[in-house]
Amino acid sequence: MQIEVRPTLIVKTKAEGKSSVDLIWLAQMLKDIGSGSSLVVASKKSGTSYRGAWGKLNQVEEELGMPLIIRTKGHGSKLTEFGTFLIQFIEDMQAGYLKYDAQYHDLLVKEIKKIQKSESVRWKFFSSSDSIIQKAAGEITGLELKIAGSGESLERLLNNEAHIAGYHVSDPKSSKAIYQRLSKNNIEIYPVMKRTQGLIVKKGNPLHIRSVEDLVGKKIRFINRQIGSGTRLLLDNLLMEEGIDPLEINGYLHEEFTHSAVANAILAGKADVGLGVKNIALENGLGFVPLKDEIFFIAMHKEMAAQSASSKLIRKIRSSSGETPGYKAVSLNRQIQEWL
């Protein structure tokens, strides 16, 4: 990132070459928000549309790599520490930037680095979609969860783009292959829970769907998971076992990225059936046809395994899974010896 300090903020980007933001406008927007105004009110005062103001603030945050405001649904927005700093920085710069522009540039970069360094350590956790995983991760300080497919999560871990990865497998053969690959890269693997995957259907199962064979035909509208997810892989394996051409399924190419999104699509009448976990079906008052149990694993490099955050994460997942319908806690490798 290269920053040139002037009455406008100029940031060089790969996509646009150069992008500029009026710093006087930005400072006033942040002041209004800091004084308690909503983004809607602040944008009107600045003579900018809400959409335009939102877009500019997002652009500044993205390109500087620092948040300016904290957005809380139902509670408006407030300034971050860096947002408060930036207001004073702009005002000081406006008074003397022609004489001291190089010093202001250095001050801005130094402040960014200082705040980034002082922030709590953020462990990057990439994991397949699961409500228990999300709940457990949200209760641990310093853990940043990113939802991704099992395959992507593991690749992120192997490429050192993640500190922890969560993935699930539905057959021992695939599990052993993954285990061997991760072990060769000095990665620790911990089984945390067993869960049931199956067909989520409308309440009462009015279309009498009992197996993947019932998905074939135009009458039934299916909703799939994205390529790379463990659930998508499970479906493809089941279809292969039954000799079913995926394209014979109406909606096979229609994708969602989470179990909850699949359930919501069925509740909204956009689909009749989708593949997902049992507890999501139960939580949404939908029907469920069990197909297969699978094991959910947490993987991490040995260095990360020594951190207290990782052991807390594993304990919380196991505790919650032992109390949730459709799940069962797994705490010992000997419980799933054939999978490792």
N, C-alpha and C positions, 0 to 999 in steps of 0.2 A: 504494500500500500504506500503510495506517494501522495503527500498532502501539500498543497500550496496555499499559504495563508494570505487571504485578501478579503475585501468586503464580501466576496462570495467564496464558498468552499468548493474547491476544484479537486475532484478525485478521479484518477485515471482508472478506467475499467476496461476489461477485455472486450466486453460486448459493445460499448458505446464510445470507446476512446477516452472521452472526457465527459463528466457530468458535474453540473454546478447547482448549488443551493444558496439562496439568498439568506445570508446569516442574520440580517436584521429581522427578516420575517421569522426565521427559526427561533431567535432569542425571544421574540414577542410571544410566539406560540407556546414556548416552554414556560414563560412567565405566567401566561394566562392559566395554563394547566396547573402550575405550581400554586397558583392563588385559589385553586378550587374549581376552575371552569372545566366543563366537559370538553372533549375534543370537538364535538359539534359546535358548541358556543365559541370556542377558541378559533376554529376555522372560519366561522362567520365574521368574527372581529377582524381577521386578517384578510378578508376578501377572497378567501379560497374555498372551494367546495370541500365538503367533508371527505369525499373520495380522494380529491387531489392532495389534501393535507395528510391524510392517512398514508397515501403512497409516498409522499416526500419524507415523512418521518421514518417509514420502513426503509426507504433507500439510504437515508443517513445512517440508521442503525446498522444495516447490513454492510455498508461499505466501510464504516469506521470500525465495525466489529464490536460495538459497545451499545447496550440498551440505553435509551434516553428516558423512556417512561415505562412504568409498570402498569399493564392493563389487567384489571380484575373484573370479571363478568359480574355485573350487577352493582359494582362499587366504583365505577369510573376509573380514572387514571391518576397516577402520581409520579413525580419525578424520581429518577434514580440518582445516586450520588454523582454519577458522571453528567447527568442532565443538568443538575444544579451547577456543577463546575462549568459546564459549557456556556451557560448564560453569562456568568461573570467573565469568562474568557472572551466571549464575543464583545461585551461592552468595553472591556479594557483594550481589546485589539482595535476597536473602532476609534478609540482616542489616540492611539499611537502606532498603528500598524505600519505606516509609511516609513517610520524610523526604526522600528523594532520587529519587522515581520519575521526575520530569521529566528529571533528569540522566542516569539510566540509559537512558531512552528515546533521548535524544540520542546517548549513547555507542554504543548498539546500531546505530542508523542510520549513524553515522559510521564504525563498524568495517566494516559491510557495504560502504559506498562505498569505503573505503580498500583492502579486499581485492580488490574488483572492479576497481579502477583498477590495482592492482599486478599482476594476473594478465596472462599473455601475451595478446597480441591474438588474437582468434578470428575467422578469416575463415569466413563461412558459405558452404558449398558445397552446393547442391542439385543432385542429379544422378539421371538414370535409372539403374536397377539394372545393375551390371556388375562382375564380379570384379576386372578390371584397374583400374577406377576406384577401387574400395574399397581395393585394395592400395596404389595410388599415394598416395591421400589419407592413408592411415594412416601413411605414412612421412614426412609433412611436418608439422613442428611448427607449431602455431597454426591448422591447418586443421580445421574441423568439418564433417564430411560428413553430410548428411541425404538419405536415399533418397526420391525422389519421381518421378512420371512426367515425361516430357519436357515436356509442356505445363505442368504445375504448376511445374517448375523454371524455365522461361522466364518465367512470370508473376511468380514470386518475384523474379527478377532485375529485371524491368521495374518492379516496385513497390518496388524498393530493399529488399527483405526478404532478399536474398541478394547476396553479393559475386561469386560465380561460379556458373554453371549448366552442367550437362552434358546434352546432348540428342542424339538420333539420328534420322535421316530415311532413308527407303528409296527416294525418287524425287527427281530433280532439280527438278521443278516445285515441290514442297512446300519443298524446301531453299531455293530462290530467294526464295520468299515470306517465309520466316522470316528469311533474310539481309537482305532489304530492310527489314523491320520493325525488326530489331535495329539496323541501320546508322543508321536515322533517329533512334534514341535514343542515338546516340554509344556504341554497344556494339561491342566488338571480338569477332570470331569467329575461332576457330582450329580447323581440321580436325586431328584427332589420330590417328584410326585407322579402318580399314574392318573390319567384322565380318560374319559370315554368320549370318543368322537362318533358322530352319527348324522342322520338326516333330520334337520330341523324342518318341521312342517306346520301347517296351520293347526289351530286348536281342534282336536277331535279327528285330525287326519282325514278330512272329507274326501280326498282323492285316493285313499287307501294305499299309500306308498309304503312299501315294506323292504325294498332293496334297491340297489343301483340299477337293476334291470328295469325297474318301474319308471326310471327317468327318461327312457327312450320314447320319442314321439313328440309331436307338436302340442299335444293337449297340456302337458305339464311344463310349467315355466321354471327353469332352474336358475340359480344364481351361484356363481363360482367364486373361489378365492384366487388371489393373484398368483402369477407364475413365480416360483421361488419359495412360496410358503409351504410349510410342512403339510398343511391340510390339502393343498392342491396336489402335492405328491401322493398323499394317501388316496385321494380320489382316482388319480391316474393309474395307480397300481391296482385298485379295485376294478376299474374298468378293463384293464389289461387281463386280469385274472378271469373276467367273465367274457372276454373277447368282444367287448363293446367299442364301437367307433365313437370317440368323444363328440364328433360333429353331428351324431345322430341325436344328441341331447339339445333340446331347445333352451338356449341360454348359457351353454358351456363357455362361450366367449365373453359373457357378461361378468365382470369381476368386481369384487369388493375387497377391502384390505383388512377387515377385522371380523371376528365372530359376531360382534354386536351389530355391525353394519349389515351382515347377512340377515340377522333376526329382524332388524328394522325394515329391511326391504320386504320381508314376508308380512310383517305387521301392516305395512303400508299398501299391501296388495300388488306390489310390483313383481313378486315372484311367489311361487307355490312351495318351493323347497330349496334348501341349500345345505351344505355340509358344515358342521360346527360342533362345539362341545355341549355336553348335556346341561350344565348349569345355566348357560345363556338361554337355552330354550325354556328352562324352568322359570328363570327370572322374568321372562317376557310372556309367560302364560301360553307358550306354544307347545306343540306336540314334539316328540322326539323318538326316533327309531335308532337304537344303538347298532353300530356296525363293528367298531373295533376299539380296543383299549390301546393306549400308547404311553410311552414313558417320556417325561419332560426332564431335560438335563440342563444344568448350569455349568458352563466351561469358562476357564480363565487361565492366564499365565501364572506360573508358580509365584511370581512376585506379588501378583494381586491377591492370591490366596492367603498371603500373610497379613492382609489388611483386615481390620475389624469389620469394615463395611460389607465385605463379601460373606463372612460368617453370619452376620446379622441377617443379610438377605436370604441366605439358605434356610436359616432357622424360621424366619417369618413365612417363607413359602411353604415349608413343611407343616408348620402349625396351622396355617389357613386351609391348606388342602385336606388336612385331617378333619376339618369341620364343614366342608362344602360338598353338597351332593354332586355325584359324578366324578369325584376326586378321591384319591387315597395317597397319604404321605408315603414316600419311599426314602429311607434314611441310610440304608446299608447296601453296598455293592452286592453282597451275597443274596439279597432279595431278588436281584435281576442278573444272576451270574451268566445266563445264556445271552445276555444283551451286550456283554463287554468282552 
